[in-house]
């Protein structure tokens, strides 16, 4: 809602002089009509409805429109609502005091509106700078990834191994896109799993369950790589290597306030504990150690199961 209001405000913030004057007149006329309606209901303050007219004129039309609204409001009240009506008779002390008080209050409203406009201009300018910087970073990141992929292919003669390394590098780099979508340095765990597992392997084979929690950027980068490795292993050796196999991923906040993630592979080939850790397994362990996370694997015949527990940082 706040974003929509800001967009609407910024779209109309640079009215020209004729449009500003027209806006001011419309606001004062509407305020006068509202004042007449309030007068039918009973006694009310003479300028009760004119403060919004000054505020709107100043916000959307600028300082000149706000000052003009103050002057028009005073003359409108003087001519229409001061006795005798429809004449510019010499005001008594009460009306004169009301005019002076409204004028001073109106100046304060205009000043606050001007500050508000300047703040919104500054926010809009910063947002444009941020978007430009993000675009430049993304462009440079893509160039770096392209150069990195080229170097890997030129250095590693085994094409399959080179492709594996490139996918691992890209898995870490993809976390930047998730942070840009969230608009903060925190990353949704559900969004990370959706991008890292569900989208590559399909919603019919991956089931996610758990209330959404946020990860820090550091945790997200590590888990993105871990999830990529687990998905690759499942596709080669686990549940995703069988037509009917699927993966259930559940997560929750445990009694110690940590994030507990359970990765369960079902309806795949029978499995057993490996005799030794391959490079992928060592990479997963080393990556999780960097974020103080614990990995507990288990190997029931129904498929590989892993529990990852990590502290909350976001």
N, C-alpha and C positions, 0 to 999 in steps of 0.2 A: 504494500500500500504506500509506504513512504517513497519507494522507488518510482511508482507511477506518478505520485504527486510531484516529485522533483522533476521528472521528465516533462510533465504538463507545464510546470512553472518555467522551466528553462526554455521550452518551446515558445512561450509567450512573453519572455522577459524583455525582449528588445522591441517593444512597440514604438512606432514613430510618434512624432509630436501630435499629429491630428488624431491618431488612434488613442493616444494617452488622454487627450482632452475629452474625446468622445466617451471613453471608459469612465473617466471622472464624472462627467455629467450624468451618465446612466446610473452610476452608484449613488450619487446624491439624490437623484429623482426617486430611485427605489427606496432609499433611506427615508425620504420625506413621506412617501406613501405608507411605509411601515410605521412611521411616527403618527400619521393620521389614524391608522387602524388601532394603534395602541391607545391613542387618545380617546377613541370610542369606548374602550374597555374601562377607562378610568384615568386619573391623573398619573403622569409619568414625567421623568426627567426630560427636559427639552432636547438634549443631544443624545439620548439613549441609543438611537438607531444610526447615528451618523459616524460613530467610531469605526464600525466595520467598513463603512464607505471610504473613510480615510485610509484604513489599513489596506484594503484591496486595491485602491488607486495607487498607493505607494508601492505595494509589492509588484504589481503587474505593469504599472505605468511609469514608475520611477519617482524621483524627488519632486519634479515639477508637478506631476499629477497629484501627488499627495498634498503638496502645499495648496494647489488649486482647490482640492476637495475641502480643505479646512476653510478657505475663504468662502466658497460656495455654500458650505454647510451653515456658516455663521449668518450669511445674508438670507439664506432660505428660512432659518429659524426666526430671524429678525422680522422678515416680511410676512411669513405665514402664521407663525405660532405666538409671536409677541403681540400683546394687546396694545392698540387696536390692530386686528388682523389686516393683512394686505396693505400695509403702509409702513414706511420707514420712520415711524415716530421715534422721538428721542427715548432710548431705553432707560428704564429705572435702574436703581443700584443692583437689584437682584439679577436682572437680565444682563447688565453690564458685567457683573461678576461671573455669570455663566459663560458669557462670550470669551472673557479673558481666560477662564479656567479651561474651557474647551480648546482655545487656541494653543495654550501651553501644552495641554495633554496631547493634542493633535501633533504638535511638533515632536514630542517624545515618540509617538507612534511612528511618525515618518522616519525618525532617526533609527529606531529599532528595525523598521522594515529595510532601510538602507543597509544596515549591518547584516541582516539576514540575506539580502540579495548578494552582497559581496562574498559572504561565506559560501553560498551556493555556487557562485561563479568560481570560487577557489576550488571547491570540491569537484566541480565539473572539469576544471582545467587539470587537476591532479589525476582524475580518472582517465582523461584523454592521454596524459603522459604515461600513466600506468599501462594502458592498453597498447600504446606504441612500444613501450619497453618490453612488454610481454611478447608482442609480435616479433620484435627483434631477437629476443632470447630464443623463441621457438624456431625462428629461421636459422639462427646460429647453431642451435642444438641439432636440427636436422642435418646441417652441413657436417657437424662433428660426427654424428652417427654414420653418415655416408662415408666419411673419410675413415672412420674406425672399421666399418665393415669391409672397406677396400683393403685396408692394411691386414685385417685378419685373414682375408681370402688369399692375399699375396704371401703371407707368412706361414699359415697352416696349410699344408699340402692336402690333408684329408678333408675332402669337401663336406662330408657329414659332420665332422668335428667343427669345422669352420662355421657351418650353419647353426650348430648348437650354441657356440660362443656368441654369435651375432644375436640369436634369439634371447640369450641371457642378458646381453647388454641392452637390448630394446625393452625387455621386461622391466628393468630398473628405470629406464628413461620414460616409460609410459606413465609413471606415477605423477610426473609433472602435469600431465593433462588432467588427471583426477583432481589435483589441487586447484587447477584453474577453474574447473567446473564448480567446485565447492565455494570458490571465492575466498578461501582462507588457507592457512598452512596445515589445516587438519584435513584428513581424508576419511570418508565413510568406509567402514569395513565391508559393508554390503556392496558398495560401489566397486571396491577393490576386487572382491571375489567375483562380482558379476563381470567385470572387465577381464579378469585374469583366468577365470575358469568357465563361467556360464557361456559367455559369448564365443570362445573358441570351440567349446564342446557341445553346446546346445542345452536348452532348458529341459528337454525331456530326459537328459542323462545326469543333470546336476540339480540337486535340491538344496536350497539355502534356507536356514531357519535360525532366527534369533532377532532380538531387538537391536536396532542399529546403534552402533557406538562409533566414536571417532578415534582415529589413530593420529599420532604425530607424523610429521613428514618423514622423520628418521625411521619410525616403525613401518610406515607405509612402503618406503623404498625397500626395506629388508623383506617384508612379507610378500611384496610383489614378486621378488625373485624366488622366494620359497614356494609360493603358490605355483609359479611357473614350473619349477622343478618337480613338484608333486604331481601336477597335471601331466607333465611329460612322462614321468615314470608310470603313471596310471595308464597312459595311452600305449606305452611300450610293453609293460609287464603286468599291469593291474586290471582293474575292473573295466576301464575303457577299451581294453584290447579285445573284449568279448562283446558281441552284438547286444546282449541283454544286460550288460553291466552298467552300474550307475554309481554316483558318489553322493553321499549325504554329508553336508557341512553344517554343523550346529555351533553356535557360540553363545556365551552368557557371561555375566559378571559373577565370579565366584565369591565365597564368603570373605576372602581377603581383599576384595575390590579389584582383582586382576581380571584380565580378559582371557577366558578359556575357550579355545577353538578345537572342536573335534572333527577330524577328517576321517570318514568311514567309507570304505569301498565295499560294494555289495554286488552279488551275483556275477563275480568275475572268476578267474581261475583260482584254484587252491594255492595258498601261499605258505611260506615258512620263513623263519628268521634267516637273513642272509649270513653267509659265513664271514663276510668282511664288508666294510664300507667302500662303495665305489666313489668316484669323484663327486657325483651329484649329491650323495649322502653327506660327504664331508663338507661340501659347499653349503648345504642346508644348515648343518650344525654350526659352522663358522659364522654364517650370516645371522642366525638366531642369537648366538652369543654376543654379537655386537649390540643388540637391543635388550640384553638381559632376559631373554626369553628361554623357556625350558621346552624341550621336545621329549615326549614319551611315546615311542612306537610300540605297537603290538601287532601280532601276526596270527589272528584267528584264521581258520580255514575259509571263512566267508570273504576275506580280503584284507588288504593292508588297512591299518588304523593308526592315526597319529593324533596326539593331543599336544597342542601348542598353548602355553600359558605365558602371558607377557603382562607387565605392569601397564597401568593406564597413564598416558602422558599428555594426551590432547586436552 
